[in-house]
Amino acid sequence: MAWMSFASSCPTKTPCAWMKETGVGAGGGMLERLNYAWRVFATGLSFFTFGLGGLLLWLLVFPALSLLVRDRSARGRWARRIIQRSFSAFIELMRVLGVLTYQIRGTERLQRRGLLILANHPTLIDVVFLVSLVPDADCVVKSKLARNPFTRGPIGATGYISNDSGNGLVEDCIASVKSGRNLIIFPEGTRTPRSGPATLQRGAANIAVRGVLDITPVVIRCSPPTLSKGEKWYRIPSRRFHMSLEIRDDLPVTPYLAGTSEALAARKLTEFLTDYFDLERADASA
């Protein structure tokens, strides 16, 4: 999950220092410098609001939901709907503040039930975008986030899958999709590096193969690159960044199962997905 505190990433340089380092305003004027300084402030405000929202959900919204909705399954559906609306509001806040623009193609493909959604992961806010678009979205989250004050409320209320379930993780993911939820997974397991080939873990392919689940691929692009792996939130690009999400046609999994073992099928599918997302990344940077 994306709900987290950004306090540990507080900037050690002023916006003016970042402008000098990146060359912002070198050939422009005061308006460009003011625009850059505003976007640094607006980015920080957005993430502060994001963290505060997670805390308020934990302290106020989800306890009230527990009192009003006694059925655990129904409560989980309501909680996931609240998260979806909250993430939509966060994206809109960033757009209104001038931090980003975005374009989404193929949204109608996400308006179904029981999807296994696999996406590349170029930025910190990819999961926020996807959850805002996907009804009844499920996610695999790190177990340590269940102890984080900004994330524990949403995770506990929504019933998101914890990655500490060991050998049962694949079965939990398959059960989620079979129950009608839409499971979002980033096969890389972390954000895509700016350079070098992406490395996909085999877990996503194992879920698809063992559950005989077709894949709904999502290609995410960010231009200019920002919020990538190892990059602080305040190191913003020289101009407002643009997010593009393209939801593609489903990829059938049955061709990989014909006449072979599940282990070999998962390996071949992982190789295909690695090439699939690497090709899209190469096209985006060309």
Wavefront OBJ file of the C-alpha trace (Angstrom):
o trace
v 0.000 0.000 0.000
v 1.053 3.551 -0.629
v -0.162 5.034 2.655
v 3.021 5.955 4.509
v 4.769 8.773 6.315
v 7.169 10.908 4.309
v 8.684 12.454 7.411
v 11.937 10.538 6.981
v 12.418 12.181 3.584
v 12.378 15.794 4.724
v 14.480 17.902 2.363
v 17.959 19.013 3.404
v 18.106 21.643 0.660
v 15.885 24.618 -0.022
v 13.881 24.879 -3.261
v 16.341 27.548 -4.433
v 19.250 25.145 -3.890
v 17.465 22.473 -5.898
v 16.785 25.005 -8.666
v 20.461 25.925 -8.870
v 21.496 22.247 -8.898
v 19.025 21.251 -11.623
v 19.401 24.410 -13.655
v 15.797 25.517 -13.227
v 15.452 29.162 -14.126
v 18.910 29.338 -15.686
v 17.459 30.441 -18.992
v 14.123 31.636 -17.707
v 12.913 34.208 -15.276
v 11.240 34.779 -11.968
v 7.996 33.135 -13.127
v 9.775 29.833 -13.770
v 11.446 29.955 -10.379
v 8.172 30.696 -8.646
v 6.480 27.855 -10.508
v 9.196 25.438 -9.401
v 9.038 26.600 -5.775
v 5.248 26.271 -5.827
v 5.421 22.706 -7.123
v 7.885 21.734 -4.380
v 5.478 23.171 -1.805
v 2.434 21.604 -3.501
v 4.121 18.189 -3.647
v 4.945 18.349 0.057
v 1.421 19.507 0.869
v -0.042 16.646 -1.163
v 1.957 13.984 0.653
v 1.297 15.603 4.039
v -2.421 15.494 3.251
v -2.043 11.883 2.153
v -0.461 10.847 5.445
v -2.938 12.855 7.483
v -5.801 11.235 5.605
v -4.511 7.773 6.441
v -4.263 8.707 10.109
v -7.796 10.109 10.186
v -9.168 6.989 8.519
v -7.531 4.875 11.225
v -8.660 7.076 14.129
v -12.150 8.094 13.012
v -13.577 6.589 9.856
v -12.819 2.886 10.193
v -13.729 2.642 13.907
v -17.089 4.210 13.031
v -17.436 1.770 10.131
v -16.837 -1.141 12.506
v -19.704 0.049 14.688
v -22.110 0.686 11.823
v -21.396 -2.399 9.680
v -21.176 -5.592 11.707
v -20.764 -8.050 8.835
v -17.039 -8.437 8.189
v -17.355 -9.041 4.459
v -19.622 -6.041 3.933
v -17.369 -3.908 6.120
v -14.381 -4.836 3.963
v -16.233 -3.837 0.796
v -17.163 -0.476 2.307
v -13.581 0.070 3.479
v -12.174 -0.681 0.026
v -14.689 1.719 -1.497
v -13.613 4.434 0.937
v -9.965 3.862 0.031
v -10.821 4.083 -3.675
v -12.613 7.407 -3.190
v -9.804 8.734 -0.973
v -7.158 7.878 -3.549
v -9.247 9.508 -6.287
v -9.411 12.663 -4.181
v -5.630 12.592 -3.660
v -4.967 12.335 -7.400
v -7.379 15.196 -8.051
v -5.651 17.286 -5.364
v -2.279 16.821 -7.062
v -3.814 17.766 -10.419
v -5.531 20.881 -9.079
v -2.344 22.001 -7.316
v -0.437 21.727 -10.587
v 1.827 18.844 -9.551
v 0.780 16.473 -12.343
v -1.449 15.793 -15.315
v -2.683 12.370 -16.381
v -4.312 10.380 -19.148
v -6.016 7.002 -18.790
v -6.952 4.728 -21.681
v -9.039 1.555 -21.452
v -10.656 2.290 -18.078
v -13.697 0.232 -19.046
v -11.552 -2.934 -18.905
v -11.165 -2.426 -15.167
v -14.917 -2.286 -14.537
v -15.191 -6.060 -14.227
v -14.975 -8.544 -11.375
v -12.302 -11.095 -10.582
v -9.342 -9.512 -12.383
v -5.652 -10.235 -11.937
v -4.110 -6.852 -12.765
v -0.358 -6.717 -13.389
v 1.429 -3.415 -13.937
v 4.897 -1.993 -14.221
v 5.952 0.296 -11.391
v 7.828 3.467 -12.418
v 6.653 5.792 -9.621
v 5.686 5.941 -5.975
v 2.038 6.737 -6.748
v 1.274 3.944 -9.259
v -0.756 1.991 -6.725
v -2.695 5.139 -5.808
v -3.721 5.615 -9.433
v -4.717 1.982 -9.911
v -6.686 1.636 -6.679
v -8.541 4.859 -7.545
v -9.655 3.253 -10.825
v -10.382 -0.325 -9.759
v -13.626 -1.244 -7.968
v -13.188 -3.561 -4.973
v -9.408 -3.554 -5.382
v -7.227 -5.919 -3.380
v -3.472 -5.571 -2.854
v -0.543 -7.471 -1.390
v 1.025 -5.333 1.338
v 4.139 -5.567 3.447
v 3.423 -6.908 6.919
v 5.310 -4.031 8.566
v 2.729 -1.584 7.193
v 0.161 -3.162 9.503
v 2.133 -1.579 12.372
v 2.506 1.827 10.732
v 0.028 4.399 12.161
v -0.610 5.787 8.673
v -1.404 2.386 7.151
v -2.664 0.062 9.849
v -6.225 1.376 9.771
v -6.789 0.986 6.028
v -5.047 -2.418 5.913
v -6.967 -3.857 8.830
v -10.325 -2.606 7.587
v -9.933 -3.551 3.936
v -8.584 -7.048 4.473
v -5.664 -6.532 2.096
v -3.392 -9.562 1.749
v -0.261 -9.526 3.915
v 2.964 -10.811 2.383
v 3.893 -12.624 5.606
v 1.589 -15.555 4.843
v 4.535 -17.532 3.393
v 3.557 -20.494 1.270
v -0.088 -19.541 1.572
v 0.387 -16.198 -0.191
v -0.298 -17.554 -3.686
v -3.424 -19.374 -2.471
v -4.651 -16.207 -0.729
v -4.184 -14.221 -3.935
v -6.011 -16.813 -6.044
v -8.854 -16.939 -3.515
v -9.145 -13.137 -3.655
v -9.601 -13.134 -7.436
v -11.955 -16.140 -7.367
v -14.117 -14.336 -4.811
v -14.653 -11.471 -7.260
v -12.125 -8.959 -5.998
v -9.688 -7.303 -8.393
v -6.118 -8.054 -7.338
v -3.409 -5.503 -8.200
v 0.167 -6.769 -8.311
v 3.440 -5.194 -9.406
v 5.490 -8.215 -10.556
v 8.769 -6.393 -9.937
v 7.980 -6.161 -6.234
v 9.504 -2.679 -6.106
v 9.723 0.401 -8.275
v 11.318 0.042 -11.704
v 14.930 1.278 -11.834
v 15.596 4.205 -14.165
v 18.229 2.236 -16.074
v 18.993 -1.428 -16.656
v 16.540 -4.273 -17.178
v 13.584 -4.773 -14.885
v 13.644 -7.918 -12.752
v 10.271 -9.590 -12.303
v 9.598 -11.970 -9.451
v 7.839 -15.220 -10.279
v 5.037 -14.786 -7.741
v 2.627 -13.025 -10.118
v 3.099 -15.703 -12.787
v 2.575 -18.435 -10.180
v -0.757 -16.859 -9.228
v -1.853 -16.710 -12.867
v -0.711 -20.263 -13.654
v -1.923 -22.032 -10.527
v -5.245 -20.170 -10.539
v -5.618 -20.375 -14.334
v -6.251 -16.632 -14.328
v -5.925 -14.436 -17.390
v -3.878 -11.278 -16.883
v -5.107 -7.718 -17.301
v -1.908 -5.768 -18.081
v -1.506 -2.082 -17.282
v 1.328 -0.060 -18.788
v 2.258 2.995 -16.709
v 4.467 5.804 -17.990
v 5.699 8.943 -16.246
v 7.239 11.875 -18.132
v 9.529 13.373 -17.053
v 10.531 10.592 -14.642
v 9.988 11.343 -10.957
v 9.174 9.605 -7.661
v 11.205 6.634 -8.871
v 13.172 4.122 -6.816
v 15.635 5.775 -4.437
v 14.464 9.280 -5.320
v 13.238 11.718 -2.667
v 9.783 13.183 -3.164
v 11.104 16.754 -3.156
v 13.464 16.192 -6.098
v 10.816 17.237 -8.542
v 11.412 17.594 -12.297
v 11.820 20.960 -13.992
v 8.232 20.837 -15.223
v 4.929 19.297 -14.151
v 4.991 15.546 -14.779
v 2.456 13.574 -16.797
v 1.152 10.127 -15.867
v -0.168 7.817 -18.572
v -1.992 4.568 -17.788
v -3.017 2.205 -20.557
v -5.166 -0.798 -19.662
v -4.529 -3.422 -22.324
v -6.551 -6.409 -23.519
v -6.324 -9.503 -21.317
v -3.388 -11.868 -21.807
v -4.599 -15.506 -21.779
v -2.665 -17.859 -19.515
v -3.811 -21.209 -20.967
v -1.196 -21.254 -23.793
v 1.519 -21.463 -21.141
v -0.130 -24.449 -19.437
v -0.331 -26.766 -22.432
v 1.775 -29.915 -21.974
v 4.066 -28.618 -19.270
v 4.409 -28.326 -15.500
v 3.169 -25.366 -13.484
v 6.743 -24.451 -12.538
v 7.890 -24.322 -16.167
v 4.745 -22.478 -17.219
v 5.349 -19.850 -14.509
v 8.951 -19.413 -15.640
v 7.950 -18.939 -19.291
v 5.197 -16.526 -18.348
v 7.619 -14.510 -16.197
v 10.044 -14.297 -19.123
v 7.231 -13.109 -21.397
v 6.072 -10.466 -18.902
v 9.652 -9.246 -18.422
v 10.023 -8.696 -22.172
v 6.516 -7.213 -22.366
v 7.102 -4.484 -19.792
v 10.738 -3.887 -20.802
v 9.618 -3.246 -24.367
v 7.059 -0.704 -23.198
v 9.680 1.047 -21.096
v 12.074 1.172 -24.060
v 9.339 2.640 -26.292
v 8.525 5.286 -23.672
v 12.157 6.426 -23.395
v 12.780 6.431 -27.158
l 1 2 3 4 5 6 7 8 9 10 11 12 13 14 15 16 17 18 19 20 21 22 23 24 25 26 27 28 29 30 31 32 33 34 35 36 37 38 39 40 41 42 43 44 45 46 47 48 49 50 51 52 53 54 55 56 57 58 59 60 61 62 63 64 65 66 67 68 69 70 71 72 73 74 75 76 77 78 79 80 81 82 83 84 85 86 87 88 89 90 91 92 93 94 95 96 97 98 99 100 101 102 103 104 105 106 107 108 109 110 111 112 113 114 115 116 117 118 119 120 121 122 123 124 125 126 127 128 129 130 131 132 133 134 135 136 137 138 139 140 141 142 143 144 145 146 147 148 149 150 151 152 153 154 155 156 157 158 159 160 161 162 163 164 165 166 167 168 169 170 171 172 173 174 175 176 177 178 179 180 181 182 183 184 185 186 187 188 189 190 191 192 193 194 195 196 197 198 199 200 201 202 203 204 205 206 207 208 209 210 211 212 213 214 215 216 217 218 219 220 221 222 223 224 225 226 227 228 229 230 231 232 233 234 235 236 237 238 239 240 241 242 243 244 245 246 247 248 249 250 251 252 253 254 255 256 257 258 259 260 261 262 263 264 265 266 267 268 269 270 271 272 273 274 275 276 277 278 279 280 281 282 283 284 285 286
